[in-house]
Amino acid sequence: MSHEPDLEARLDRIAAALERLSPPPPAAPDFDAADAFVWLAATLTFQPVPIVNRVPRVLLKGIDGSARLLLDNTRRFADGLPANNALLWGARGMGKSSLVKAVHAEVEASRAKSRKKQAGLKLIEIHREDIATLPACLAALRASPHRFIVFCDDLSFDRDDTSYKSLKAVLEGGIEGRPANVLFYATSNRRHLMPRDMVDNERSTAINPSEAVEEKVSLSDRFGLWLGFHNCSQDDYLAMVEGYAEHFALPIARDALVREALEWSMTRGGRSGRVAWQFTQDLAGRLGKTLPL
């Protein structure tokens, strides 16, 4: 007697059980659900962000040149024209990440108003610790009709960190490279995305010092647009504070505003856009005013 039917039935039951145990494939992302998303590396999915934490570009003072260059670059990309990946580097608290979010909002609002295209410009945030999964993220974006700015805030790499290779391959060096509908923006306090003492140490101990750090330093070279953000002067700091006070109609005399703003910066040990915004929040709270954005 042949047992082949029984064997086939058992194999079918085993196959069905394995299918039930295996996780279902992730659903296709719905990029029409929002204008911004966060890449969740653990589940390889995109989490919609209904309300993005950002301020209008007109309130970002002291960075007019960088703002103009990033805005022009983003507009060209949104219109399907050639554009560069951008690295915004420099002093802390000077509006690097705020500028990325503000520029995205301005370009997308302009496109929606003019109804240039049905497809939108989406902002995708990827966390620094998830850079190794960037290829999977881009693979999910490649087939979409939308255009995407993939944004990593506070990007840097320390000793023995090899995840930068994923970014390096995506930016220029890989076989597939960056999808045509994706642009990569990053902010960093380091121009070369690695600490200076690491560069100096590798140069001093290497047989060929110029080649020892070439691989890591060349990562920043793959950003076609470098925008530097420098420490804030007192005039720039006060312009930021006055701009916030005027925009939100805070009822305070200019002399008092300047005096309190300078006192606040002294308690913080420095001046920056972040310090100006924190002072404005404190002032608005003391005056009983809200800060709608």
ABEGO torsion letter per residue (X at the ends): XBAAAAAAAAAAAAAAAAAAABBBBBBBBBAAABABBBBBAAAGBBBBBABBBBBBAAABBGAAAAAAAAAAAAAAAAAGBBBBBBBBBEBBGAGAAAAAAAAAAAAAAAAAAAGABABBBBBBBBBAAAAAAAAAAAAAAAABABBBBBBBBGBBBBBGBAAAAAAAAAAAABAAEBBAABBBBBBBABAAGBBAAAAAAAAAABABAAAAAAAAAAAAAABABBBBBBBBBAAAAAAAAAAAAAAAGBBBBAAAAAAAAAAAAAAAGEBBAAAAAAAAAAAAAAAGBBBBX
